[in-house]
Amino acid sequence: MGANPMALKSLLSKLRPLVAGGASAVGALRKRLTDARSDPSVDRLAALEKSLELQAELNETMDVQITVLQVQLAKLRKTVQVLLIALIATAAVAAIALAAAFMR
């Protein structure tokens, strides 16, 4: 089956500071290289910084989506429980009615 939403949320919460810190570190490094001289690696660092920022935004989006999914799954679980109880009650009433019909 799919990945556990709680495990994904835990992983995202652990990765968030690393990604955010990585983006700021790359930004500081790019700034220093830009100040020092014009170098092709500066463009690559800018791209890396942008990708880390995008990853941080994606992690936040995933966190929100996982939270929404957990709420929906909780609602679905309650609904299934109510339906199961109703099904058991209906089966019990049907069994009693069938037993009463056979006794007559």
N, CA, C and O of each residue as an XYZ file, in Angstrom:
416
protein
N       0.840     -1.180      0.000
C       0.000      0.000      0.000
C       0.882      1.240      0.000
O       2.102      1.101     -0.089
N       0.332      2.434      0.094
C       1.089      3.687      0.052
C       1.882      3.929      1.319
O       1.835      3.154      2.274
N       2.594      5.005      1.292
C       3.413      5.383      2.446
C       2.522      5.882      3.575
O       1.435      6.408      3.340
N       2.986      5.712      4.769
C       2.266      6.152      5.960
C       2.292      7.677      6.025
O       3.373      8.264      6.018
N       1.123      8.341      6.087
C       1.104      9.805      6.137
C       1.858     10.369      7.340
O       2.482     11.425      7.238
N       1.805      9.680      8.467
C       2.518     10.172      9.653
C       4.028     10.110      9.432
O       4.762     11.004      9.853
N       4.485      9.042      8.764
C       5.920      8.915      8.488
C       6.365     10.006      7.524
O       7.444     10.577      7.686
N       5.532     10.300      6.511
C       5.862     11.367      5.565
C       5.906     12.719      6.266
O       6.796     13.529      6.010
N       4.947     12.956      7.147
C       4.905     14.232      7.865
C       6.140     14.373      8.753
O       6.731     15.449      8.842
N       6.524     13.273      9.411
C       7.705     13.293     10.269
C       8.966     13.558      9.446
O       9.824     14.347      9.844
N       9.068     12.894      8.304
C      10.231     13.095      7.437
C      10.301     14.532      6.929
O      11.373     15.136      6.904
N       9.159     15.073      6.527
C       9.132     16.449      6.034
C       9.523     17.427      7.140
O      10.228     18.405      6.887
N       9.069     17.166      8.358
C       9.427     18.077      9.450
C      10.912     18.004      9.760
O      11.501     18.997     10.188
N      11.530     16.842      9.551
C      12.969     16.716      9.770
C      13.770     17.349      8.637
O      14.847     17.897      8.871
N      13.253     17.279      7.412
C      13.972     17.810      6.255
C      13.828     19.320      6.098
O      14.703     19.971      5.528
N      12.729     19.879      6.600
C      12.459     21.299      6.413
C      13.615     22.194      6.861
O      14.015     23.069      6.093
N      14.178     22.020      8.075
C      15.290     22.897      8.475
C      16.534     22.695      7.605
O      17.276     23.642      7.345
N      16.755     21.463      7.160
C      17.925     21.205      6.313
C      17.799     21.920      4.967
O      18.749     22.536      4.485
N      16.631     21.828      4.382
C      16.424     22.461      3.072
C      16.467     23.970      3.199
O      17.099     24.648      2.389
N      15.791     24.504      4.221
C      15.795     25.957      4.420
C      17.213     26.449      4.714
O      17.641     27.472      4.179
N      17.932     25.728      5.556
C      19.317     26.105      5.857
C      20.207     25.977      4.644
O      21.116     26.785      4.453
N      19.962     24.974      3.820
C      20.744     24.784      2.604
C      20.543     25.925      1.626
O      21.491     26.375      0.983
N      19.312     26.392      1.515
C      19.020     27.505      0.602
C      19.743     28.769      1.056
O      20.310     29.486      0.232
N      19.728     29.047      2.349
C      20.408     30.254      2.828
C      21.923     30.115      2.712
O      22.612     31.092      2.418
N      22.445     28.912      2.939
C      23.894     28.702      2.810
C      24.347     28.876      1.361
O      25.380     29.490      1.094
N      23.573     28.337      0.443
C      23.912     28.490     -0.977
C      23.803     29.956     -1.378
O      24.622     30.449     -2.154
N      22.803     30.652     -0.857
C      22.650     32.072     -1.165
C      23.845     32.879     -0.675
O      24.344     33.749     -1.388
N      24.307     32.592      0.544
C      25.469     33.305      1.089
C      26.721     32.994      0.275
O      27.523     33.886     -0.002
N      26.887     31.734     -0.107
C      28.042     31.344     -0.905
C      28.012     32.020     -2.272
O      29.043     32.480     -2.764
N      26.839     32.080     -2.882
C      26.706     32.730     -4.186
C      27.053     34.213     -4.079
O      27.728     34.769     -4.945
N      26.583     34.841     -3.005
C      26.863     36.255     -2.795
C      28.368     36.503     -2.692
O      28.894     37.449     -3.279
N      29.047     35.645     -1.943
C      30.503     35.799     -1.798
C      31.216     35.613     -3.128
O      32.140     36.356     -3.460
N      30.777     34.611     -3.886
C      31.420     34.370     -5.190
C      31.131     35.509     -6.152
O      31.993     35.888     -6.946
N      29.925     36.056     -6.087
C      29.578     37.171     -6.959
C      30.429     38.390     -6.612
O      30.903     39.105     -7.496
N      30.612     38.614     -5.315
C      31.432     39.747     -4.887
C      32.886     39.556     -5.293
O      33.561     40.510     -5.679
N      33.362     38.326     -5.204
C      34.776     38.053     -5.489
C      35.082     38.207     -6.979
O      36.058     38.858     -7.353
N      34.251     37.611     -7.818
C      34.506     37.672     -9.267
C      33.299     37.122    -10.008
O      32.402     36.525     -9.413
N      33.294     37.327    -11.279
C      32.230     36.791    -12.114
C      32.661     35.401    -12.568
O      33.684     35.235    -13.231
N      31.854     34.401    -12.194
C      32.242     33.015    -12.430
C      31.017     32.227    -12.910
O      29.907     32.482    -12.443
N      31.199     31.274    -13.835
C      30.056     30.471    -14.285
C      29.425     29.646    -13.162
O      28.247     29.295    -13.232
N      30.203     29.339    -12.135
C      29.641     28.547    -11.041
C      28.604     29.337    -10.251
O      27.787     28.752     -9.540
N      28.633     30.656    -10.371
C      27.641     31.491     -9.684
C      26.248     31.175    -10.215
O      25.288     31.112     -9.447
N      26.135     30.974    -11.535
C      24.835     30.634    -12.120
C      24.342     29.291    -11.605
O      23.156     29.118    -11.324
N      25.253     28.355    -11.485
C      24.868     27.044    -10.963
C      24.446     27.147     -9.504
O      23.504     26.479     -9.078
N      25.135     27.975     -8.746
C      24.761     28.166     -7.341
C      23.400     28.850     -7.227
O      22.608     28.534     -6.340
N      23.140     29.786     -8.130
C      21.833     30.451     -8.120
C      20.728     29.442     -8.427
O      19.661     29.464     -7.813
N      20.999     28.561     -9.383
C      20.018     27.530     -9.726
C      19.817     26.572     -8.554
O      18.693     26.155     -8.272
N      20.908     26.227     -7.878
C      20.812     25.350     -6.710
C      20.019     26.020     -5.594
O      19.184     25.386     -4.950
N      20.283     27.304     -5.370
C      19.548     28.048     -4.348
C      18.053     28.064     -4.671
O      17.218     27.851     -3.792
N      17.728     28.314     -5.925
C      16.324     28.356     -6.352
C      15.671     26.984     -6.170
O      14.528     26.892     -5.722
N      16.396     25.925     -6.517
C      15.816     24.589     -6.375
C      15.595     24.236     -4.907
O      14.609     23.577     -4.578
N      16.483     24.657     -4.028
C      16.289     24.402     -2.597
C      15.107     25.196     -2.055
O      14.359     24.701     -1.212
N      14.936     26.420     -2.531
C      13.772     27.208     -2.121
C      12.478     26.551     -2.596
O      11.489     26.495     -1.864
N      12.502     26.054     -3.837
C      11.322     25.364     -4.371
C      11.035     24.090     -3.573
O       9.877     23.758     -3.323
N      12.096     23.380     -3.174
C      11.918     22.168     -2.378
C      11.300     22.502     -1.020
O      10.449     21.764     -0.523
N      11.727     23.610     -0.424
C      11.152     24.022      0.862
C       9.668     24.336      0.706
O       8.862     23.964      1.559
N       9.303     25.021     -0.381
C       7.894     25.325     -0.632
C       7.098     24.046     -0.869
O       5.971     23.905     -0.393
N       7.697     23.117     -1.611
C       7.033     21.841     -1.866
C       6.816     21.081     -0.564
O       5.759     20.481     -0.366
N       7.803     21.100      0.322
C       7.671     20.420      1.609
C       6.522     21.018      2.430
O       5.760     20.285      3.061
N       6.402     22.338      2.420
C       5.312     22.986      3.144
C       3.961     22.595      2.543
O       3.004     22.331      3.271
N       3.891     22.560      1.224
C       2.652     22.169      0.546
C       2.285     20.729      0.885
O       1.124     20.423      1.154
N       3.280     19.851      0.870
C       3.039     18.449      1.204
C       2.557     18.317      2.650
O       1.685     17.498      2.939
N       3.114     19.109      3.545
C       2.715     19.068      4.950
C       1.239     19.433      5.089
O       0.496     18.780      5.822
N       0.823     20.476      4.382
C      -0.580     20.898      4.424
C      -1.468     19.813      3.828
O      -2.524     19.499      4.378
N      -1.044     19.242      2.708
C      -1.853     18.206      2.069
C      -1.971     16.962      2.946
O      -3.035     16.345      3.003
N      -0.903     16.595      3.622
C      -0.947     15.431      4.508
C      -1.893     15.693      5.673
O      -2.634     14.801      6.088
N      -1.870     16.910      6.197
C      -2.780     17.259      7.292
C      -4.231     17.160      6.835
O      -5.076     16.611      7.543
N      -4.515     17.691      5.652
C      -5.878     17.619      5.104
C      -6.275     16.158      4.885
O      -7.402     15.762      5.182
N      -5.353     15.374      4.372
C      -5.627     13.952      4.130
C      -5.916     13.220      5.430
O      -6.810     12.375      5.475
N      -5.175     13.527      6.485
C      -5.419     12.883      7.777
C      -6.814     13.219      8.307
O      -7.501     12.353      8.850
N      -7.225     14.464      8.151
C      -8.562     14.867      8.604
C      -9.627     14.109      7.819
O     -10.592     13.607      8.396
N      -9.450     14.028      6.501
C     -10.427     13.329      5.659
C     -10.476     11.837      5.984
O     -11.549     11.236      6.000
N      -9.314     11.245      6.240
C      -9.282      9.829      6.597
C      -9.967      9.573      7.939
O     -10.628      8.549      8.112
N      -9.815     10.485      8.875
C     -10.490     10.346     10.167
C     -12.005     10.402      9.985
O     -12.737      9.628     10.602
N     -12.473     11.316      9.140
C     -13.909     11.414      8.866
C     -14.412     10.140      8.190
O     -15.479      9.626      8.524
N     -13.635      9.645      7.244
C     -14.016      8.424      6.529
C     -14.072      7.236      7.483
O     -14.966      6.396      7.380
N     -13.133      7.165      8.398
C     -13.118      6.072      9.366
C     -14.368      6.101     10.234
O     -14.978      5.060     10.479
N     -14.754      7.287     10.702
C     -15.972      7.400     11.515
C     -17.204      6.982     10.716
O     -18.087      6.301     11.239
N     -17.261      7.390      9.454
C     -18.388      7.035      8.597
C     -18.462      5.523      8.402
O     -19.544      4.938      8.467
N     -17.321      4.895      8.163
C     -17.288      3.443      7.975
C     -17.700      2.735      9.265
O     -18.391      1.718      9.213
N     -17.290      3.254     10.408
C     -17.685      2.653     11.678
C     -19.199      2.728     11.870
O     -19.823      1.757     12.300
N     -19.787      3.880     11.551
C     -21.235      4.041     11.692
C     -21.960      3.089     10.740
O     -22.944      2.453     11.119
N     -21.472      2.997      9.509
C     -22.097      2.092      8.539
C     -21.977      0.637      8.972
O     -22.906     -0.147      8.778
N     -20.846      0.272      9.555
C     -20.657     -1.099     10.030
C     -21.616     -1.408     11.176
O     -22.204     -2.488     11.221
N     -21.773     -0.476     12.088
C     -22.718     -0.672     13.197
C     -24.143     -0.799     12.665
O     -24.905     -1.655     13.113
N     -24.498      0.059     11.705
C     -25.838     -0.008     11.108
C     -26.042     -1.336     10.386
O     -27.128     -1.911     10.450
N     -25.023     -1.824      9.708
C     -25.114     -3.103      8.992
C     -25.294     -4.257      9.978
O     -26.100     -5.158      9.744
N     -24.548     -4.229     11.074
C     -24.678     -5.278     12.092
C     -26.066     -5.240     12.718
O     -26.681     -6.287     12.925
N     -26.564     -4.044     13.022
C     -27.900     -3.914     13.611
C     -28.967     -4.419     12.643
O     -29.905     -5.101     13.056
N     -28.830     -4.087     11.353
C     -29.790     -4.541     10.337
C     -29.750     -6.059     10.214
O     -30.792     -6.703     10.098
N     -28.551     -6.627     10.240
C     -28.432     -8.090     10.157
C     -29.048     -8.757     11.381
O     -29.687     -9.802     11.259
N     -28.867     -8.171     12.545
C     -29.446     -8.740     13.770
C     -30.969     -8.697     13.705
O     -31.633     -9.673     14.056
N     -31.527     -7.572     13.259
C     -32.988     -7.445     13.140
C     -33.508     -8.438     12.108
O     -34.550     -9.060     12.314
N     -32.793     -8.587     11.010
C     -33.216     -9.537      9.976
C     -33.153    -10.967     10.499
O     -34.035    -11.769     10.191
N     -32.135    -11.302     11.280
C     -32.020    -12.645     11.833
C     -33.150    -12.913     12.821
O     -33.710    -14.009     12.836
N     -33.488    -11.925     13.644
C     -34.595    -12.086     14.601
C     -35.918    -12.253     13.865
O     -36.742    -13.086     14.243
N     -36.122    -11.459     12.811
C     -37.352    -11.562     12.028
C     -37.439    -12.919     11.337
O     -38.516    -13.511     11.270
N     -36.317    -13.417     10.824
C     -36.299    -14.715     10.169
C     -36.578    -15.827     11.179
O     -37.311    -16.770     10.881
N     -35.996    -15.718     12.365
C     -36.238    -16.724     13.403
C     -37.701    -16.698     13.824
O     -38.303    -17.753     14.025
N     -38.283    -15.508     13.961
C     -39.710    -15.400     14.338
C     -40.597    -15.978     13.254
O     -41.618    -16.595     13.559
N     -40.229    -15.793     11.991
C     -41.023    -16.322     10.885
C     -40.976    -17.842     10.881
O     -41.981    -18.486     10.579
N     -39.846    -18.420     11.204
C     -39.742    -19.887     11.224
C     -40.476    -20.508     12.413
O     -40.933    -21.648     12.332
N     -40.592    -19.767     13.512
C     -41.255    -20.295     14.697
C     -42.780    -20.308     14.551
O     -43.454    -21.012     15.303
N     -43.316    -19.582     13.643
C     -44.774    -19.534     13.466
C     -45.251    -20.675     12.663
O     -46.451    -20.795     12.414
